[in-house]
Amino acid sequence: MAKHIVDKTWTLFLDRDGVINRDKVGDYIRNVSEFFFMDGVLESLKAFNEQFGTIVIVTNQKGVGRGLMSQEDLDEIHQFMLSQIEHAGGRIDKIYFCKDLSDESPNRKPNPGMAFQAKTDFPSIDFKKSIMVGNKLSDMQFGKSAGIVTTVFLSTTDPETPFPHPLIDERYESLQQFAETVSN
């Protein structure tokens, strides 16, 4: 795959479940005890910290909308995740989540609302200098809909997704494998 040359003018958009942490097939990560980082993620985020100017997570969290977990549960998961990332030398500048149930919600991926929220909060974001990393085609569509220049598909949970695919610019087996292609 391509060797990426990025600098502090670039933004990294990351999905959460199946990218940062292990996905729970057919269910939701409902509390901290169910949250486990994927192998190599903390090291990858440390490397990204040195390379990208802005790093954000964009995640659909329908479990909150369905009442299967509370907003407090989600906040606790995110606080734990952020503390572990920071302790390992990484950073996440902000987490955007959509708990809406309707696929028509402008903020629910694949719709690009969370990207536009990030651009509002971080005006320096240039979608032509941004990379979206996810493990579902809805993540890739989100990236394309927002005008993000590169979509990166991780085959962590859906290895049968075909590649090449019109929504996928690059494909890797893990966030760590992708991180190895990013250089200053």
N, C-alpha and C positions, 0 to 999 in steps of 0.2 A: 504494500500500500504506500501511499504518498508520505513523504517526510514533511511534517508541518513545521513551518517557520512562523512562530507567533511571538508577539511581544506584549507589553503592558497595555497596548491599545486594543487588544482582542478580548472577547467575552466568551466564556464557556457556559453553556446551558446544559444542565444535567437532569435527567429523570432520576427518581429515587429508587423505587422498588425494582430489583433486578439489575440495577446499575451500581448504586451505593451499597445497598443491603440485599440480603437474600430475599427473594420474593416468596410469598406463601401461596402456593398454587391453589386456586379456587377460593381464596379467603383474603383477609386483610391482616396486615401487621397491626394488631389492636393495642399493644402495650409494649413497654420497654423490654420485657422479658422475651418477646418474640423478635426483637430487632438484632440481627447479626450482620456485621459488615461482610461484604464479598471479599475474597482473598485479594490482597494487593491494593485495595482501595485507599487505605490510609496513606500508604507510600505514594500512590498516584496523586492524591490530593495535595500532598506536600510538594511534589514536583510541579503540579499545576499552579500552586500558590506563587511560585517563583516566575511563572511564565505568563499567566493571564492577568489582565488588569481587573476584571470583574468575573466572579464565579457565582452563579445562581442555580438553585434547584427549582424545577418546575414539575409539580406532581399532582395528579388527580387523586383525591382522597374521598371517594364515594362512601367509604365506611362510616365517615362522620355524618354525612348527609343521610345515610340510612339508619342512623342511631345505633350502629353496632359498636361504636366507640365514641367517646366524648371529645370535645375540643381540647379538654385538659389532657386526655390521653395522647392526642396528637402533639400537643405542645411539649409534653414530657418526653416523648420519643425524639422530637427535634432538638430539645435541649441536650439530651444525652448524646445524640449524634454529633451535634456541634461541638460539645465539650471534648469528645474523643478525637474529632478531626483537628481541633485546635491543639490539643495535647500532643498530637503526632506532627505538628508543624504545618498543618494545612489550614484552609479557611473556606468558608462559604459566606459570601457577602449578604445574601438574603435567600429565604425560602418562600416560594410562591406556591400556594396550593389551592385547588378547587374542590370543594366538597359538594358542589351542585350535582343533582341527580340527572338533570336533563342534558342529553347530548347536544342540545341546541344552545346551551350556555356558552357565551363568548369566551369564557375563561376555561372551559373544559377542553383539554386536548382531545382531538387534534386542532380545535380552534385556537387562534394565536393570542388570545387575550392576556395570558400571563406574560408573554414576551413584551407586549405593549405596556403592561404594568411595570416591568423591569426597566424599560426604556424611559418611562416617566420618572422612576426613582433614580435611575443612573443615566442621565442625559448623554453621557459620553459613549453609550453603547451604540455601535455601528453594526447593523445586521450583516453587512458585507464583510465584517471582520469578526464573525461569530461562528461558533460550532455548536451544534445540538447533538448530544449523545443520549441515546435511549435504547430500549430493548423491545419496542413495539412499533409497528407501522404507524400507529397514531402519533408517536413521538416524531417520526420522520415527517409526517404530514404537517404537524405543528411547526417544525422547522421551515419547511417549504412555504407554508402559509404566511409565516412571519417575514419571509425573505432572508432567512439565515443562509449564509453562503455554503456551508457544508453540513450535511447530516451524516452522523456516524451511528451505525446499527451495531449493537452488541448482541451476539447470539446466545446470551446467558440463559434465557428462558424459552426462546422460540427459535431453536437452531434450524428448524425446517423452513423458515422464511426464505424464499428464493433470493438469490443474488447472482447476477445483477438484477436490480429492481429500480424502477423509475424514481422512487422516493428515497432510495439509499445511495449516498455517494460513496461511502466506505463501510466496510464490515470488519469487525474484530471479535475475538472470542471473549474478551474481558476489558474492563476499564484499564487494567494494568497493561495489557497488550497495546491499547491505543496510546497510553501515556508514553510508551517507549518510542512512539513515532513523532512526538512533539519535542521540538528543540527551540532554544533561544536563538 
